[in-house]
Amino acid sequence: MYVHFLTNDLLVYRVSSRREMEVLSESKTKTLSVPLSVWYNESSDSIHMNVDGKLTSVNRKPESKRGNPSLYGILEEHLKNAGKL
């Protein structure tokens, strides 16, 4: 089994076992890096995103059209860790 993951420096690693880890460039994977800006909107209790010039948002309400509690939680954690929330 292979696991791919990104790090803050945008390197992609492929792990096939506990002992074997290979650094891959983005050209050898299906991973694509895009510019992303994220901010919290207090009035709507949602997290807004600018993804390479396209605006969208997500909230924690599963019944909402923009509801994605899992993604919201991930982004919320990053905003808190950065002191932005």
C-alpha positions as CSV (number, residue, x, y, z in Angstrom):
1,M,0.0,0.0,0.0
2,Y,1.3,3.5,-0.8
3,V,0.4,6.6,1.1
4,H,0.9,10.1,-0.4
5,F,1.0,13.2,1.7
6,L,2.1,16.8,1.4
7,T,4.3,18.7,3.7
8,N,4.5,22.5,4.2
9,D,7.3,22.7,1.7
10,L,5.1,21.0,-1.0
11,L,7.2,17.9,-1.3
12,V,5.2,14.7,-1.8
13,Y,6.3,11.5,-0.1
14,R,5.3,8.0,-1.0
15,V,5.5,5.5,1.9
16,S,5.3,1.8,0.9
17,S,6.5,0.4,4.3
18,R,7.9,1.7,7.6
19,R,11.4,1.5,6.2
20,E,10.9,2.9,2.7
21,M,10.0,6.5,1.9
22,E,10.6,8.1,-1.5
23,V,10.4,11.8,-2.2
24,L,8.5,12.5,-5.4
25,S,8.2,15.6,-7.4
26,E,4.7,16.9,-8.3
27,S,5.3,15.9,-11.9
28,K,5.4,12.2,-10.9
29,T,2.1,12.3,-9.0
30,K,-1.5,13.3,-9.6
31,T,-1.2,16.0,-6.9
32,L,-1.6,19.6,-7.8
33,S,-0.7,22.6,-5.7
34,V,-3.0,25.7,-6.1
35,P,-2.9,29.1,-4.3
36,L,-5.4,29.0,-1.4
37,S,-6.4,31.8,1.0
38,V,-8.7,31.0,3.9
39,W,-10.5,33.3,6.4
40,Y,-13.3,33.1,8.9
41,N,-16.5,35.1,8.5
42,E,-18.0,35.7,11.9
43,S,-21.4,37.0,10.7
44,S,-22.2,33.8,8.7
45,D,-20.1,31.4,10.9
46,S,-18.5,30.1,7.8
47,I,-15.0,29.8,6.4
48,H,-14.4,31.4,3.1
49,M,-11.7,30.4,0.6
50,N,-10.1,32.0,-2.4
51,V,-8.9,29.1,-4.5
52,D,-6.7,30.5,-7.3
53,G,-9.1,33.4,-7.8
54,K,-12.4,31.5,-7.3
55,L,-14.4,32.3,-4.1
56,T,-16.3,29.6,-2.1
57,S,-17.2,28.9,1.5
58,V,-17.9,26.0,3.8
59,N,-19.8,25.7,7.1
60,R,-20.2,23.1,9.8
61,K,-23.9,22.4,9.1
62,P,-24.3,19.1,7.3
63,E,-27.8,20.0,6.1
64,S,-26.5,23.2,4.4
65,K,-25.6,23.4,0.7
66,R,-22.2,24.5,1.8
67,G,-22.0,22.2,4.8
68,N,-19.0,20.0,5.2
69,P,-18.2,19.5,8.9
70,S,-15.0,17.6,8.3
71,L,-13.5,20.2,6.0
72,Y,-14.7,23.0,8.2
73,G,-13.0,21.3,11.2
74,I,-9.7,21.0,9.3
75,L,-9.7,24.6,8.2
76,E,-10.8,25.8,11.6
77,E,-7.9,24.1,13.2
78,H,-5.4,25.7,10.8
79,L,-7.0,29.1,11.4
80,K,-6.7,28.7,15.1
81,N,-3.1,27.5,14.9
82,A,-2.3,30.5,12.9
83,G,-3.9,32.9,15.4
84,K,-6.6,33.9,12.8
85,L,-9.6,32.6,14.7
